[in-house]
Amino acid sequence: LEMLSLAYREDQGFGISGLDISALCTLCNDPSVATRKAAAEALTKLIIDTYDSDEYSSQASALEFAWAHTVLPLVSDAEVSCVTRAIEFFSKLIIDPIVDLAQDATRKLSTGGNSRYYVAWRILSKLSDGDKEAGASRSGIGSLQTAIQKLFINAGNDCKTLTKNLLQAVYKIGILSLGIDNHASQHDLSSPNTGEFDEDFFERNTAAMRTGAWCILEALTNCLVNSSEARTGANISLKQAVRSSAIDCSFVVLSLKKLKELGNSVDISPANKATLAATSRNCLKVISKIGGLVPLKDAKKCSSDLMQDLKSFSLPNDLIPSTISALVAFTKRICNDSGKDVIDECDEWINALLDRCECAIESWLSSLSRHGRIETDDERLLTRILFCIGELTMVGFSSQQDTLQPRTKSARDMVTDKEPVRGLIVRPSNRLIHLVKLMLPTTMPITSVNEEDLTPTPS
C-alpha cells in the first residue's frame, strides 16, 4: 500500500494502473481494519498527488470515482477508527476546499493552484453519477449525507459557522456553473436567439461544479431537516441556516429554469442530457425542502410551470416524483401567504391532474381503436401517465402510518412541518381505475413456467 501510494509520480516514468486502483478498492472492504484504513489513505494520497498535474487523465478520473464509492462509504463502517479516518479524508478532499470558496470564489477558481477545488467538485459529481446504481444508499447520496451529519456532530459549537460557509459556497458555485446573475429575472436566462448555449456550460470542470453543487446541496438540506426533527447532528435548523447564510432562495427557481433550457437546447448530447436530468432531480428535491423560503412571486411562477409540465406529460419518469414533491412545497408556501388550507389545495390539483390522466388514456384508446397499433411515442406517453397516476396517489402517504388500525385522526391532525400533507388520501375515479386495469396484464410478471403458478393481477 505504501508503494501504491507513491506510484503516481511522473518523474519516475510510470503511473498507477487500473488494476492498482481496483486492488485498492477491494482492500477498502478488507476484513482487516488496518488494511481498510491504509487503503483509504492510499487512495486519498493518490488523489492529492494529482493536484500538481497539468492534465486530467483517465487514471485521475478513475481515482476520483474509486474514492467516492469505496472511501467515503467508510463513514458508515462498523469500526469507529475507520469512521474517524474517513471523516478526516472527507474534510480534507471535499469540505475544506468548498468552504474556502465561500469567499472570492471567482478569483480562486481562475488563479493558479485551483486544482483542489475542481477535484472536490468532480468527486461530488461522481457521487451523483452513481446515485442510480444498486447500493446507492451506501455509496452515493446516503454516504455523503452520513458524512455531513457526522461532520456536524464533530464541529460542535462551530456547526453553525460550517453550515453557513457551506451554503454560501454552494450557492456561489451553483450560480457560476449555470451563468446565472443572482439579480436576474426568470425571463432573462436563455440566449436571445435559438435556445442554443455556449459549449462552456458542458466543459468538464463547469459541469462537475454544477452537478457536484446540487448533489451536496441535496444532502446538506436533507441533513439539516432530519437533524432538526431528530435533534441530532446539526444544532441549527434549515430555515436558520438559510437565513444565516443570507443566500437568495430564488436561485433554486432560476437554476431549475436554466437547467430545463439547457436540457432542451438543440445540440446537447445524450450524456449531457442525462447528467442535466440528474441535476434537475437534485434541484427539485432541494426545492421540496426550501420551497417555503422562496419569494412568493417566484414560487407562484415556478408552481405554474411545474403544473404545466405534469399536465403535458413532458417529464421523464425519474423527474415526476421530485416534481410533485416540489409542487407540494410551493403549495404550502402559497397557502401560508393566502391563508388557504394546504391539504385542500393539494387535493384540488391532484384531482385535476388525475382527470387529465384519465382524458389522456381515453384519447389514446380511441386512437388505438382507429389505427390498430401502438407507436413508440404512445408507449412513452402511457408509461409517464401511469407513473404520474401512481405518484399522485402516493401524495400524503407516510411510511409511519399504520394501515392496519382504523383511522381516528383527520389528515390535518397528522401533518408535520416536514410532511405538510401527511394523511391526505386521494382516490382515483372508478373510471380511471378501470382504464388502468385495461392496460395491465391479467397476471403478474412470470416467475414460473408452470401456468398454475401464475398470480392474478391484484384488483
KOLTORBA-472293 format. One record per residue (C-alpha): residue in three letters; x, y, z; chain. Coordinates in Angstrom, 1 decimal. Layout:
REM KOLTORBA-472293
ATOM   code       c1       c2       c3   unit
ATOM    ALA        X        Y        Z      A
...
This chain:
REM KOLTORBA-472293
ATOM   code       c1       c2       c3   unit
ATOM    LEU      0.0      0.0      0.0      A
ATOM    GLU      2.9      2.4      0.7      A
ATOM    MET      4.3      1.6     -2.7      A
ATOM    LEU      1.0      2.2     -4.4      A
ATOM    SER      0.5      5.5     -2.6      A
ATOM    LEU      3.8      6.7     -4.2      A
ATOM    ALA      3.0      5.2     -7.7      A
ATOM    TYR      1.5      8.4     -9.2      A
ATOM    ARG      4.9     10.1     -9.8      A
ATOM    GLU      5.5     11.3    -13.3      A
ATOM    ASP      9.2     11.8    -12.6      A
ATOM    GLN      9.5      8.1    -12.1      A
ATOM    GLY      8.1      7.4    -15.5      A
ATOM    PHE      5.0      5.5    -14.6      A
ATOM    GLY      1.5      6.0    -13.3      A
ATOM    ILE     -0.9      3.9    -11.3      A
ATOM    SER     -2.8      1.4    -13.3      A
ATOM    GLY     -6.5      0.4    -13.4      A
ATOM    LEU     -5.6     -2.9    -11.7      A
ATOM    ASP     -3.9     -1.0     -8.9      A
ATOM    ILE     -7.0      1.2     -8.3      A
ATOM    SER     -9.2     -1.9     -8.4      A
ATOM    ALA     -7.0     -3.6     -5.8      A
ATOM    LEU     -7.2     -0.6     -3.5      A
ATOM    CYS    -11.0     -0.6     -3.9      A
ATOM    THR    -11.1     -4.2     -2.9      A
ATOM    LEU     -8.8     -3.5      0.1      A
ATOM    CYS    -11.2     -0.7      1.3      A
ATOM    ASN    -13.6     -3.6      2.1      A
ATOM    ASP    -11.0     -5.9      3.6      A
ATOM    PRO    -11.9     -7.6      6.9      A
ATOM    SER     -8.8     -6.1      8.5      A
ATOM    VAL     -9.4     -2.7     10.0      A
ATOM    ALA     -5.8     -1.7      9.5      A
ATOM    THR     -6.0     -2.7      5.8      A
ATOM    ARG     -9.2     -0.7      5.2      A
ATOM    LYS     -7.7      2.4      6.7      A
ATOM    ALA     -4.4      2.0      4.8      A
ATOM    ALA     -6.2      1.5      1.5      A
ATOM    ALA     -8.4      4.6      2.1      A
ATOM    GLU     -5.3      6.7      3.0      A
ATOM    ALA     -3.5      5.4     -0.1      A
ATOM    LEU     -6.4      6.5     -2.4      A
ATOM    THR     -6.6      9.8     -0.7      A
ATOM    LYS     -2.9     10.5     -1.1      A
ATOM    LEU     -3.0      9.4     -4.8      A
ATOM    ILE     -5.8     12.0     -5.5      A
ATOM    ILE     -3.8     14.7     -3.7      A
ATOM    ASP     -0.8     13.9     -5.9      A
ATOM    THR     -3.0     14.8     -8.9      A
ATOM    TYR     -3.2     18.4     -7.7      A
ATOM    ASP      0.1     19.2     -9.4      A
ATOM    SER     -0.8     17.6    -12.8      A
ATOM    ASP     -1.4     19.8    -15.7      A
ATOM    GLU     -3.6     17.3    -17.5      A
ATOM    TYR     -6.7     15.4    -16.4      A
ATOM    SER     -6.0     11.8    -17.1      A
ATOM    SER     -8.3      8.7    -17.2      A
ATOM    GLN     -6.4      7.5    -14.1      A
ATOM    ALA     -7.3     10.6    -12.2      A
ATOM    SER    -10.9     10.2    -13.1      A
ATOM    ALA    -10.8      6.5    -12.0      A
ATOM    LEU     -9.2      7.5     -8.7      A
ATOM    GLU    -11.9     10.1     -8.0      A
ATOM    PHE    -14.7      7.6     -8.8      A
ATOM    ALA    -13.0      4.9     -6.6      A
ATOM    TRP    -12.6      7.4     -3.7      A
ATOM    ALA    -16.3      8.4     -4.0      A
ATOM    HIS    -17.6      4.8     -3.9      A
ATOM    THR    -15.1      3.0     -1.7      A
ATOM    VAL    -13.5      5.5      0.7      A
ATOM    LEU    -16.5      7.7      1.5      A
ATOM    PRO    -18.7      4.7      2.4      A
ATOM    LEU    -16.3      4.0      5.3      A
ATOM    VAL    -18.1      6.8      7.2      A
ATOM    SER    -20.7      4.1      7.9      A
ATOM    ASP    -18.1      1.5      8.9      A
ATOM    ALA    -18.6     -0.6     12.0      A
ATOM    GLU    -15.2      0.3     13.3      A
ATOM    VAL    -15.0      3.7     14.9      A
ATOM    SER    -11.4      4.3     13.9      A
ATOM    CYS    -12.3      3.7     10.2      A
ATOM    VAL    -15.1      6.2     10.5      A
ATOM    THR    -12.8      8.8     12.1      A
ATOM    ARG    -10.2      8.4      9.3      A
ATOM    ALA    -12.9      8.6      6.6      A
ATOM    ILE    -14.3     11.8      8.0      A
ATOM    GLU    -10.8     13.3      8.1      A
ATOM    PHE    -10.2     12.4      4.4      A
ATOM    PHE    -13.7     13.7      3.6      A
ATOM    SER    -12.9     17.0      5.2      A
ATOM    LYS     -9.5     17.3      3.5      A
ATOM    LEU    -10.6     16.5      0.0      A
ATOM    ILE    -14.2     17.8     -0.1      A
ATOM    ILE    -15.2     20.2      2.7      A
ATOM    ASP    -12.1     22.3      3.2      A
ATOM    PRO    -11.8     23.3     -0.5      A
ATOM    ILE    -15.5     24.0     -0.7      A
ATOM    VAL    -15.6     26.1      2.4      A
ATOM    ASP    -12.6     28.1      1.1      A
ATOM    LEU    -14.8     29.1     -1.9      A
ATOM    ALA    -17.3     30.8      0.4      A
ATOM    GLN    -15.2     34.0     -0.2      A
ATOM    ASP    -13.9     35.2     -3.6      A
ATOM    ALA    -14.9     32.0     -5.4      A
ATOM    THR    -14.5     33.5     -8.9      A
ATOM    ARG    -11.0     34.7     -8.2      A
ATOM    LYS     -9.8     31.5     -6.5      A
ATOM    LEU    -11.2     29.4     -9.4      A
ATOM    SER     -9.4     31.5    -12.0      A
ATOM    THR     -6.0     31.6    -10.5      A
ATOM    GLY     -3.2     29.0    -10.1      A
ATOM    GLY     -3.4     26.3     -7.5      A
ATOM    ASN     -7.1     25.8     -8.2      A
ATOM    SER     -6.9     22.0     -8.8      A
ATOM    ARG     -8.1     21.0     -5.3      A
ATOM    TYR    -11.3     22.9     -5.8      A
ATOM    TYR    -12.1     21.2     -9.1      A
ATOM    VAL    -11.1     17.8     -7.6      A
ATOM    ALA    -13.7     18.3     -4.8      A
ATOM    TRP    -16.5     19.1     -7.2      A
ATOM    ARG    -15.5     16.2     -9.6      A
ATOM    ILE    -15.7     13.7     -6.7      A
ATOM    LEU    -19.1     15.0     -5.7      A
ATOM    SER    -20.3     14.7     -9.3      A
ATOM    LYS    -19.1     11.1     -9.3      A
ATOM    LEU    -21.3     10.5     -6.3      A
ATOM    SER    -24.3     11.9     -8.2      A
ATOM    ASP    -23.4      9.8    -11.2      A
ATOM    GLY    -23.5      6.6     -9.1      A
ATOM    ASP    -26.7      7.5     -7.3      A
ATOM    LYS    -28.9      5.4     -9.6      A
ATOM    GLU    -26.7      2.3     -9.1      A
ATOM    ALA    -27.5     -0.6     -6.8      A
ATOM    GLY    -26.5      0.1     -3.2      A
ATOM    ALA    -26.6      3.9     -3.8      A
ATOM    SER    -27.8      4.5     -0.2      A
ATOM    ARG    -24.3      3.4      1.0      A
ATOM    SER    -22.1      4.6     -1.9      A
ATOM    GLY    -23.9      7.7     -3.1      A
ATOM    ILE    -26.0     10.4     -1.6      A
ATOM    GLY    -26.6      8.3      1.5      A
ATOM    SER    -22.8      8.2      2.3      A
ATOM    LEU    -22.5     11.9      1.6      A
ATOM    GLN    -25.4     12.7      4.0      A
ATOM    THR    -23.9     10.5      6.7      A
ATOM    ALA    -20.5     12.1      6.3      A
ATOM    ILE    -22.0     15.6      6.6      A
ATOM    GLN    -24.1     14.6      9.7      A
ATOM    LYS    -21.0     13.2     11.5      A
ATOM    LEU    -19.1     16.3     10.5      A
ATOM    PHE    -21.7     18.5     12.1      A
ATOM    ILE    -21.5     16.4     15.3      A
ATOM    ASN    -17.7     16.7     15.4      A
ATOM    ALA    -18.0     20.5     14.7      A
ATOM    GLY    -20.0     21.1     17.9      A
ATOM    ASN    -20.4     24.8     18.5      A
ATOM    ASP    -18.7     25.6     15.2      A
ATOM    CYS    -21.5     23.8     13.3      A
ATOM    LYS    -23.4     27.0     12.5      A
ATOM    THR    -20.4     28.6     11.0      A
ATOM    LEU    -19.6     25.5      9.0      A
ATOM    THR    -23.2     25.3      7.7      A
ATOM    LYS    -23.2     29.0      6.8      A
ATOM    ASN    -19.9     28.7      4.8      A
ATOM    LEU    -21.0     25.5      3.0      A
ATOM    LEU    -24.3     27.1      1.9      A
ATOM    GLN    -22.6     30.3      0.7      A
ATOM    ALA    -20.0     28.4     -1.3      A
ATOM    VAL    -22.6     26.0     -2.9      A
ATOM    TYR    -24.8     29.0     -3.7      A
ATOM    LYS    -22.0     30.8     -5.4      A
ATOM    ILE    -20.8     27.7     -7.4      A
ATOM    GLY    -24.4     26.9     -8.4      A
ATOM    ILE    -24.8     30.4     -9.8      A
ATOM    LEU    -21.4     30.4    -11.5      A
ATOM    SER    -21.8     27.0    -13.1      A
ATOM    LEU    -25.1     28.0    -14.7      A
ATOM    GLY    -24.1     31.5    -15.7      A
ATOM    ILE    -26.9     33.0    -13.6      A
ATOM    ASP    -26.9     36.6    -12.4      A
ATOM    ASN    -28.4     36.4     -8.9      A
ATOM    HIS    -30.3     39.6     -9.7      A
ATOM    ALA    -31.7     38.2    -13.0      A
ATOM    SER    -35.4     37.6    -13.5      A
ATOM    GLN    -36.7     34.3    -14.8      A
ATOM    HIS    -37.2     35.9    -18.2      A
ATOM    ASP    -33.5     36.8    -18.7      A
ATOM    LEU    -31.9     33.3    -18.6      A
ATOM    SER    -32.0     31.9    -22.1      A
ATOM    SER    -29.8     33.1    -25.0      A
ATOM    PRO    -31.6     35.6    -27.2      A
ATOM    ASN    -31.9     33.6    -30.4      A
ATOM    THR    -32.4     29.8    -30.9      A
ATOM    GLY    -32.1     28.4    -27.4      A
ATOM    GLU    -28.5     27.3    -28.1      A
ATOM    PHE    -26.0     27.5    -25.3      A
ATOM    ASP    -22.3     28.1    -25.2      A
ATOM    GLU    -20.3     24.8    -25.0      A
ATOM    ASP    -18.6     26.2    -21.9      A
ATOM    PHE    -21.6     25.1    -19.9      A
ATOM    PHE    -20.5     21.5    -20.6      A
ATOM    GLU    -16.8     22.0    -20.1      A
ATOM    ARG    -15.6     19.2    -17.7      A
ATOM    ASN    -15.0     21.4    -14.6      A
ATOM    THR    -18.0     23.6    -15.1      A
ATOM    ALA    -20.3     20.5    -15.5      A
ATOM    ALA    -18.7     18.9    -12.4      A
ATOM    MET    -19.2     22.0    -10.3      A
ATOM    ARG    -22.9     22.2    -11.4      A
ATOM    THR    -23.5     18.5    -10.7      A
ATOM    GLY    -21.5     18.5     -7.5      A
ATOM    ALA    -23.1     21.6     -6.1      A
ATOM    TRP    -26.6     20.3     -6.4      A
ATOM    CYS    -25.5     16.9     -5.1      A
ATOM    ILE    -24.1     18.3     -1.9      A
ATOM    LEU    -26.9     20.8     -1.5      A
ATOM    GLU    -29.5     18.0     -1.6      A
ATOM    ALA    -27.5     16.0      1.0      A
ATOM    LEU    -27.0     19.2      3.1      A
ATOM    THR    -30.7     20.2      3.1      A
ATOM    ASN    -31.7     16.6      3.9      A
ATOM    CYS    -29.3     16.5      6.8      A
ATOM    LEU    -30.5     19.8      8.2      A
ATOM    VAL    -34.1     18.8      8.0      A
ATOM    ASN    -33.6     15.4      9.6      A
ATOM    SER    -31.2     16.7     12.3      A
ATOM    SER    -33.6     19.4     13.3      A
ATOM    GLU    -36.5     17.0     13.7      A
ATOM    ALA    -34.4     14.3     15.5      A
ATOM    ARG    -32.4     16.9     17.5      A
ATOM    THR    -29.2     15.2     16.4      A
ATOM    GLY    -26.3     16.3     14.3      A
ATOM    ALA    -26.6     20.0     13.3      A
ATOM    ASN    -27.7     22.3     16.1      A
ATOM    ILE    -29.3     24.6     13.6      A
ATOM    SER    -32.5     24.2     11.5      A
ATOM    LEU    -32.6     24.5      7.7      A
ATOM    LYS    -34.5     27.8      7.9      A
ATOM    GLN    -32.0     29.2     10.4      A
ATOM    ALA    -29.1     28.1      8.2      A
ATOM    VAL    -30.5     29.6      5.1      A
ATOM    ARG    -31.2     33.0      6.8      A
ATOM    SER    -27.8     33.0      8.4      A
ATOM    SER    -26.0     32.4      5.1      A
ATOM    ALA    -28.1     35.3      3.6      A
ATOM    ILE    -28.5     33.4      0.3      A
ATOM    ASP    -31.3     34.4     -2.1      A
ATOM    CYS    -33.6     31.3     -2.3      A
ATOM    SER    -34.9     32.5     -5.6      A
ATOM    PHE    -31.8     31.0     -7.1      A
ATOM    VAL    -33.2     27.5     -6.9      A
ATOM    VAL    -36.1     28.6     -9.2      A
ATOM    LEU    -33.7     30.3    -11.6      A
ATOM    SER    -31.5     27.3    -11.6      A
ATOM    LEU    -34.3     24.9    -12.4      A
ATOM    LYS    -35.4     27.1    -15.3      A
ATOM    LYS    -31.9     27.3    -16.6      A
ATOM    LEU    -31.4     23.5    -16.3      A
ATOM    LYS    -34.6     22.9    -18.3      A
ATOM    GLU    -33.5     25.3    -21.0      A
ATOM    LEU    -30.1     23.6    -21.2      A
ATOM    GLY    -31.7     20.2    -21.4      A
ATOM    ASN    -33.9     21.4    -24.3      A
ATOM    SER    -31.1     23.0    -26.3      A
ATOM    VAL    -30.7     21.7    -29.8      A
ATOM    ASP    -27.1     20.3    -29.8      A
ATOM    ILE    -27.0     18.6    -26.4      A
ATOM    SER    -25.5     15.1    -26.3      A
ATOM    PRO    -27.4     12.2    -24.7      A
ATOM    ALA    -24.8     12.0    -22.0      A
ATOM    ASN    -25.1     15.7    -21.1      A
ATOM    LYS    -28.8     15.5    -21.2      A
ATOM    ALA    -28.8     12.6    -18.7      A
ATOM    THR    -26.5     14.5    -16.4      A
ATOM    LEU    -28.7     17.6    -16.6      A
ATOM    ALA    -31.8     15.4    -15.8      A
ATOM    ALA    -30.0     14.1    -12.7      A
ATOM    THR    -29.0     17.6    -11.6      A
ATOM    SER    -32.6     18.8    -12.2      A
ATOM    ARG    -33.8     16.0    -10.0      A
ATOM    ASN    -31.5     17.1     -7.2      A
ATOM    CYS    -32.6     20.7     -7.7      A
ATOM    LEU    -36.3     19.7     -7.4      A
ATOM    LYS    -35.5     17.7     -4.2      A
ATOM    VAL    -33.8     20.8     -2.7      A
ATOM    ILE    -36.9     22.9     -3.7      A
ATOM    SER    -39.1     20.4     -1.8      A
ATOM    LYS    -37.1     21.2      1.3      A
ATOM    ILE    -36.7     25.0      1.0      A
ATOM    GLY    -39.7     25.9     -1.2      A
ATOM    GLY    -41.2     27.6      1.8      A
ATOM    LEU    -38.4     30.1      1.8      A
ATOM    VAL    -38.6     31.0     -1.9      A
ATOM    PRO    -40.1     34.5     -2.6      A
ATOM    LEU    -43.8     34.3     -3.2      A
ATOM    LYS    -43.7     35.6     -6.8      A
ATOM    ASP    -41.1     33.1     -7.8      A
ATOM    ALA    -43.0     30.3     -6.0      A
ATOM    LYS    -46.2     31.0     -7.9      A
ATOM    LYS    -44.5     31.2    -11.3      A
ATOM    CYS    -42.5     28.0    -10.8      A
ATOM    SER    -45.5     26.2     -9.4      A
ATOM    SER    -47.5     27.1    -12.5      A
ATOM    ASP    -44.6     25.9    -14.7      A
ATOM    LEU    -44.3     22.6    -12.9      A
ATOM    MET    -48.1     22.0    -13.1      A
ATOM    GLN    -47.9     22.6    -16.9      A
ATOM    ASP    -45.0     20.1    -17.2      A
ATOM    LEU    -47.1     17.5    -15.4      A
ATOM    LYS    -50.2     18.2    -17.4      A
ATOM    SER    -48.3     17.9    -20.7      A
ATOM    PHE    -46.6     14.6    -19.6      A
ATOM    SER    -43.3     16.0    -20.9      A
ATOM    LEU    -41.3     15.0    -17.9      A
ATOM    PRO    -39.3     11.7    -17.8      A
ATOM    ASN    -40.4      9.2    -15.2      A
ATOM    ASP    -37.4      9.9    -12.8      A
ATOM    LEU    -38.4     13.6    -12.6      A
ATOM    ILE    -42.1     13.1    -11.8      A
ATOM    PRO    -41.8     12.2     -8.1      A
ATOM    SER    -39.5     15.1     -7.3      A
ATOM    THR    -41.6     17.5     -9.4      A
ATOM    ILE    -44.7     16.5     -7.4      A
ATOM    SER    -42.8     17.0     -4.1      A
ATOM    ALA    -41.6     20.4     -5.2      A
ATOM    LEU    -45.2     21.3     -6.1      A
ATOM    VAL    -46.4     20.3     -2.6      A
ATOM    ALA    -43.7     22.6     -1.1      A
ATOM    PHE    -44.8     25.5     -3.3      A
ATOM    THR    -48.4     24.9     -2.5      A
ATOM    LYS    -47.6     25.2      1.2      A
ATOM    ARG    -45.6     28.4      0.5      A
ATOM    ILE    -48.5     30.0     -1.3      A
ATOM    CYS    -51.1     28.9      1.2      A
ATOM    ASN    -49.0     30.3      4.1      A
ATOM    ASP    -49.4     33.7      2.5      A
ATOM    SER    -53.0     33.4      1.4      A
ATOM    GLY    -54.4     31.6      4.4      A
ATOM    LYS    -55.8     28.7      2.4      A
ATOM    ASP    -55.7     25.1      3.6      A
ATOM    VAL    -52.7     23.2      2.2      A
ATOM    ILE    -54.5     19.9      2.1      A
ATOM    ASP    -57.5     21.3      0.3      A
ATOM    GLU    -55.3     23.0     -2.3      A
ATOM    CYS    -53.2     19.9     -2.9      A
ATOM    ASP    -56.3     17.7     -3.1      A
ATOM    GLU    -57.7     20.1     -5.8      A
ATOM    TRP    -54.6     20.0     -8.1      A
ATOM    ILE    -54.1     16.3     -7.6      A
ATOM    ASN    -57.6     15.5     -8.7      A
ATOM    ALA    -57.2     17.9    -11.7      A
ATOM    LEU    -54.1     16.0    -12.8      A
ATOM    LEU    -55.8     12.6    -12.3      A
ATOM    ASP    -58.6     13.9    -14.5      A
ATOM    ARG    -56.0     14.9    -17.1      A
ATOM    CYS    -54.5     11.4    -16.9      A
ATOM    GLU    -58.0      9.9    -17.4      A
ATOM    CYS    -58.6     12.0    -20.5      A
ATOM    ALA    -55.2     11.2    -22.0      A
ATOM    ILE    -55.8      7.4    -21.6      A
ATOM    GLU    -59.2      7.6    -23.2      A
ATOM    SER    -57.8      9.6    -26.1      A
ATOM    TRP    -55.1      7.0    -26.6      A
ATOM    LEU    -57.6      4.2    -26.5      A
ATOM    SER    -59.7      5.9    -29.1      A
ATOM    SER    -56.7      6.4    -31.3      A
ATOM    LEU    -55.7      2.7    -30.8      A
ATOM    SER    -59.2      1.6    -31.9      A
ATOM    ARG    -58.8      3.6    -35.1      A
ATOM    HIS    -55.3      2.7    -36.1      A
ATOM    GLY    -54.9     -0.7    -34.5      A
ATOM    ARG    -51.3     -0.2    -33.4      A
ATOM    ILE    -49.2      1.3    -30.6      A
ATOM    GLU    -46.5      3.7    -31.6      A
ATOM    THR    -43.2      4.2    -29.7      A
ATOM    ASP    -44.3      7.7    -28.7      A
ATOM    ASP    -47.5      6.2    -27.3      A
ATOM    GLU    -45.6      3.7    -25.2      A
ATOM    ARG    -43.6      6.6    -23.7      A
ATOM    LEU    -46.7      8.7    -23.1      A
ATOM    LEU    -48.6      5.8    -21.4      A
ATOM    THR    -45.6      5.0    -19.2      A
ATOM    ARG    -45.5      8.6    -18.0      A
ATOM    ILE    -49.2      8.7    -17.4      A
ATOM    LEU    -49.2      5.5    -15.3      A
ATOM    PHE    -46.2      6.7    -13.4      A
ATOM    CYS    -47.8     10.0    -12.7      A
ATOM    ILE    -51.0      8.3    -11.5      A
ATOM    GLY    -49.0      6.2     -9.1      A
ATOM    GLU    -47.1      9.1     -7.7      A
ATOM    LEU    -50.1     11.3     -7.3      A
ATOM    THR    -52.0      8.7     -5.3      A
ATOM    MET    -49.0      8.4     -3.0      A
ATOM    VAL    -49.0     12.1     -2.0      A
ATOM    GLY    -49.7     12.3      1.7      A
ATOM    PHE    -48.6      8.7      2.4      A
ATOM    SER    -46.2      8.2      5.2      A
ATOM    SER    -44.2      5.0      5.9      A
ATOM    GLN    -45.0      5.6      9.6      A
ATOM    GLN    -48.8      5.3      9.0      A
ATOM    ASP    -50.4      2.1     10.4      A
ATOM    THR    -52.8      1.0      7.7      A
ATOM    LEU    -54.0     -1.9      9.9      A
ATOM    GLN    -55.5      0.4     12.5      A
ATOM    PRO    -58.8      2.3     11.9      A
ATOM    ARG    -58.2      6.0     11.3      A
ATOM    THR    -59.1      8.0     14.3      A
ATOM    LYS    -57.4     11.3     13.1      A
ATOM    SER    -58.2     13.5     10.2      A
ATOM    ALA    -55.4     14.3      7.7      A
ATOM    ARG    -55.0     17.8      9.3      A
ATOM    ASP    -54.2     16.2     12.7      A
ATOM    MET    -51.3     14.2     11.1      A
ATOM    VAL    -49.5     16.9      9.3      A
ATOM    THR    -46.0     18.0     10.3      A
ATOM    ASP    -43.7     20.8      9.0      A
ATOM    LYS    -41.7     18.2      7.1      A
ATOM    GLU    -44.8     16.4      5.8      A
ATOM    PRO    -47.5     19.2      5.2      A
ATOM    VAL    -50.0     16.8      3.6      A
ATOM    ARG    -49.4     13.7      5.6      A
ATOM    GLY    -52.5     11.6      5.9      A
ATOM    LEU    -54.1     13.0      2.7      A
ATOM    ILE    -55.7     10.3      0.6      A
ATOM    VAL    -56.8     10.9     -2.9      A
ATOM    ARG    -58.6      8.0     -4.6      A
ATOM    PRO    -58.7      8.0     -8.5      A
ATOM    SER    -62.1      7.8    -10.0      A
ATOM    ASN    -63.7      4.4    -10.8      A
ATOM    ARG    -63.4      5.2    -14.5      A
ATOM    LEU    -59.6      5.9    -14.2      A
ATOM    ILE    -59.1      2.7    -12.2      A
ATOM    HIS    -60.9      0.8    -14.9      A
ATOM    LEU    -58.8      2.3    -17.7      A
ATOM    VAL    -55.6      1.5    -15.9      A
ATOM    LYS    -56.7     -2.1    -15.5      A
ATOM    LEU    -57.3     -2.4    -19.2      A
ATOM    MET    -53.6     -1.7    -19.8      A
ATOM    LEU    -52.4     -4.3    -17.2      A
ATOM    PRO    -51.8     -7.9    -18.0      A
ATOM    THR    -54.2    -10.4    -16.4      A
ATOM    THR    -51.3    -12.0    -14.4      A
ATOM    MET    -48.3    -10.7    -12.6      A
ATOM    PRO    -44.9    -11.0    -14.3      A
ATOM    ILE    -44.0    -14.6    -14.9      A
ATOM    THR    -41.8    -16.2    -12.3      A
ATOM    SER    -42.5    -19.8    -13.2      A
ATOM    VAL    -43.1    -21.7    -16.4      A
ATOM    ASN    -46.0    -23.5    -14.8      A
ATOM    GLU    -49.2    -21.8    -15.7      A
ATOM    GLU    -50.8    -23.0    -12.4      A
ATOM    ASP    -48.3    -20.8    -10.5      A
ATOM    LEU    -49.3    -17.6    -12.3      A
ATOM    THR    -50.5    -14.9     -9.9      A
ATOM    PRO    -53.5    -12.8    -11.0      A
ATOM    THR    -53.0     -9.1    -11.1      A
ATOM    PRO    -54.5     -7.5     -7.9      A
ATOM    SER    -57.8     -5.8     -8.5      A
